[in-house]
Amino acid sequence: MRMSSDCTGAGWSLRLVGRLACDHRPVNGLGGYGGRRLAQLLGPVGVWSFALQRMAAADEIAAAQRFEELGYPAIWMPESLGSKDVLVHSGLLLANTTRSVLAPGIANIHARDPMAMANGARTLGEAYPGRFVLGIGVSHAPSVALRGGDYANPMEQMRTYLDAMEAAQYAAPTAEQPVPLVLAALGPKMLELAGQRADGAHPYFVPVEHTDFARRHLGPEPCLATEVTAVLTTDRSAGLDVARAFAKHYLVLPNYANNLRRLGWSDEDIANDGSDRLLDAVVVVGDVEAIVKRVQEHLDAGADHVCVQLRTEKSADPSVAAYEELAAAFHLG
């Protein structure tokens, strides 16, 4: 990341404003970690868990501790409407684990101002060196509207937000190593921005062909940390039901639907909660071998890190037993 030498970050607004017109230099404490270093930190496979934000603190701590015991180097969690605050949530899990990297996937830029985002990340980075990755994103128009925000130009909003983060004052000590920064990115412009202004990108709800696309637009240096959703089952019919119940919420969001169209998927595939062919592409349904195969396909296509989100009929199920099976197959621990 770069920061202005004479900008204060005051008077932030998500309304479209001009870029900060001043020279930039590296900022201590946030971003600039390096994509190759981040790839090494995260390792090839991690956990992505929606369930953690649905659980009581004691229960999610126990699940996170088990993920760590199994050898998963990174644990990702979301921030959605009505969820736990993802920076506070990260701090809770960091305080109750010892090795795992915690990463928001993602922290919504419309949920807090840039100074709060930057300084929250710096606080966690100093308290838990080398164990926190800040993932940020523009969210989606319906969610932003419910917050009373404006989604008029997400690319310019992200650029302006990054500028304001870089300019944010911070009076406390920072860690010796900066907090890695990744951007939620699907399309070419956001991927390119991630390559220019962050340490990497975090695509979500994508088929394998997107990973090759993402790597080409991101470039060779930044870290590509791709989410993969899976249903561990030998009952294909039941597994597709779980996959469709999960996917239907994303297929109605323009960002995800347009991303699939860009990759060649038809409106017929996207309609009616998704065709079986599309569901198979964005959610792997099958046994451990099938999930391992899908992860490897993403790694072969250019991903550095694949965070696996295991889904069941219950959104608050952390799928610990299933992650145990995957850990053995990935030779973790």
N, C-alpha and C positions, 0 to 999 in steps of 0.2 A: 504494500500500500504506500501511498504518497500523501504527504500533508503539506498544507500551506504554512509558510513561516510567519505570516502576519494575519491569519484569520482566526477568529475566536470561536466560531461555531454557534454564536448567539443568534436568536431570532429564527430558529429552524421552523420550516413549514414544509409539508408534503405537497403544497401547491407548486406548480412549475415555476422554478426560478432559474436564473442564469448560473452557469458553472462559476465556481470561484476563480476569479481572474488573478492568479498569483502563481509564483514558482512553487514547485513541490520538492519535498525531500523525504526520505524514509522516516517513518514514525516508529518510535520505540514502543513496543507493547502490544501491537495489533497488526496482523498481516505481515507479509514479507518473510514468512517462515520458510517458504520454498516448496514447490510441488513435489519434488522427488523426496525430500525429507518427510513431507507429510504422508506420502505413500508408504514409506518405511514405517512411520509411526502407527498408521492405521492397520497395516498388514493386509493380506488379500481378502479376508472375510471377517465380517462383524455381525452384530445383532442390530436390527431396526425394530423397535417395539412400540406399537400403538397402545398396547395393554398397560404399560407402565403409568401412563397418565390417567388411567381409569381405576387404579388400585389405591388402597390405603397405603400410607407411607411404609408401615412395617412390612407389608406384603411385597411391595415393589422393591424395597431394600433387599429382602431375602432373595427375590428373583435376580436382581442385579448382581448380588454377591455370588449366586450360583453361576451366572453367565461368566463372571470373572474367573471362578474356580475352573470352569470348563476350558478356559484358555482363549476366549474371545477377546481380542485386544481393544475393540471399540464397541460402544453401545450408543445407538442413535434413538432419539425420541422426538415426537412432533410437537408443534404448538398449533392448536386449532381453536375455534371459537368455543369459549366456555371451558377450556382445558386449564391445567396447571400452568402457571407462568414458567416458561421454559428455562429462564436463567436461574430462578429460584430452584426449579426442579433439578437442574444440572448440579447446583450446589449441594442439594440434599443427597444425591447419589454419589457425588465426588467425596463427600464427607464420610460415606459409609462403605466405600470400596477403597482399594489400595493401589491398583495398577491400571485398571481399564480407563481408556480415553472416553469421555462423555462428549456427545456432539448433538446439538439441536438440529433437527432435520425438518422444518427450519424454524428459526426465530423470525417472526413476522415484523417487517419494518414499519407496518402501520400500528403495531401494538405498543411501541415505545419510541421516543425521540432518539436521534442518533447519539447524543451524549450519553443517555441512559444505556443504550445498547453497547457502545464502545467501552464505557467505564464499568459496566457489569461484566463484560468479557475480560477486561484488564484485571478486575478484582479476582475473578476465578483463576485467571492465568497465573497471578502472583501467589495465590493461596495453594494452588495445585499445579506446580510447574510441569509442563509437558503432558497434561492430562485433559485439557479442554480445547475443543475446536469449535469456533463460532461459525455456524451456518445461518445465513440470512437469505430472505427472499421477499418478493413483492406480493405474495399470496394471490388471491383471486378476486375478481370484481364483486361477486355476491358477498363474500366475507368482509371485504373492505367497506362495502356499502352498509352492512349491518353495524359496523363500528362507526359509521358516520364519516368515513373517509372518501377520498377521490382516487379513482383508478384510471384517470384519463390517459396517462402516458407512463406506463411502468418502467420503460427503459430510462427515461429522463429522471424519473423518481429515484431509481436505484443509483444512477450516477451522482445525483445531487445528495442523496443520503450518504454515499461513500465519502464524498467531499466533506460533509458535515461531521461524519465520524472521525475522519482524519484530523479535523480541526478542533475536536472536542478537548477541552481542558481537563486535566487529571492531576490532582495534587498528591495522590498516594504513590508509593513505590510500585514499579512494574517488575515483572519477571525478567530474568536475564535473557530468556528466549521469548520471542513474540508469540502471541496467541495466533494459531493458524486461522485463516478466514476462507470460507468457501461460499459460493453463491448457488442458490437453487436455480437451475438453468435447464431449459428444454430447447429453445429455438436458437438459431445461429447467432443472433445479436447478443443475447444474454450469455451464451457460451463464450463468445469472443470477449465480452466485457469481463467475464470471470478470468479468462486467461490474461487479461491486461491488468486487472485491478485486485485480484485475489490470488490465493494459493491453489485454488481448484474449483470444481463444480460438483454439484450434487443433484443429478437427475433422478426423478421419481416416476414410477408407473410408466415404464418404457420397455419396449421389446428389444431384443438383442441388436437389431439393425440400428437402433438409435445410438448404441454405444460407439460404433464405428463413426457415425455421423458426428457425435459429440467430440470424439478425439480429434477429428479433422478440424473442427472449428475451434476447439480449445487450444490445440497445439501440443507439442511433445512434453513440455516441462510441467505444466500444472497437473495437480492430482485429479483424477476422475474417480469419484466415489459414487457408485451407482446403486440405487435401491432395487431389490428384486423381491417381489411378493411370491409366496409359495404356500400351498396347502399340502401338508404331509398326510397322505392317505393312499390306500389301495382300492378305495371305492370311488371310481372316477365320477359317477353320477352325483354322489354326495359332495365330492370335492368341487365339481363345477358349480353346484348350488352355492357353496361358500364363496367361490371365486366371483360369481355373478353378483352376489349380495354385496361384496366388497367393491367390485369394479363399477357398479352402476352409479355410485356417488361421484366418481371421477369422470365418467364418460359424458356427463352433462355439463362439465366445466369447460369453457371454451379453450383454456390453455392446453388441457390434456387432449381434447378432441381434435383441436387444430394440429397439435404435434403429431398425432396419429395420421391425420390426413396428409401432412407433409411427408410422411414416410410411405405413403401409398395406400393406406387403409381407406376403404370406401365408407360413405355415409350409411350404407346398409350394414356394414360390419359394426359401426358405432351405435346404431339405433337399437332400441328394444333391449337395453342393458347389455349389449355386446353379443356378437356372434361367437359360437364355440371356438372358431379359428382365432378370433382376436383374443378371447379370454386365454387360450393356450399360449398366446404370444406374450401377454403382459403378466400372467399369473401361472407359474408352473404348478400343475396338479399331478401328484404322483408320489412315488417312494423316495427314499433317501438318494438313491442313485440318480433319479431324474432331477432332483434339486441340485445335486453336486454337478451334474452335467450342465445345467443352465448357468450356474455360477461360473463354470469354466468357460462357457461360450462367451460370457460377458468379459471375462479376463482376456480371452484370446482376441476379442474385438477391440480391446484398448483400455478397459477399465483397470485401475490400479487396486481398487478396493470395492468389494461387493458386500453391502449390508443386507442381510436376509430378513425379511419380515414374514414370519409364520402366522397364518390366519387360521382360526377355527370358527365355529358357529358363534362363540362368545367373544366379543371384542375385548373383554377384560381378562382373557386367558393368556398368561405370558408364555405358554407352550414350552415350559422348561424341559419336560421330558423329550419333546421333539428336538429342541436345541441340543440336548445331550446326545441324541442319535446323530445329528449333523456334526457335532464336535468330533465324535469318533471317526466319522467318515472323512473329515477334513484333517484328521491327525493333529488336533489342537491339544493344548495342555502340556 
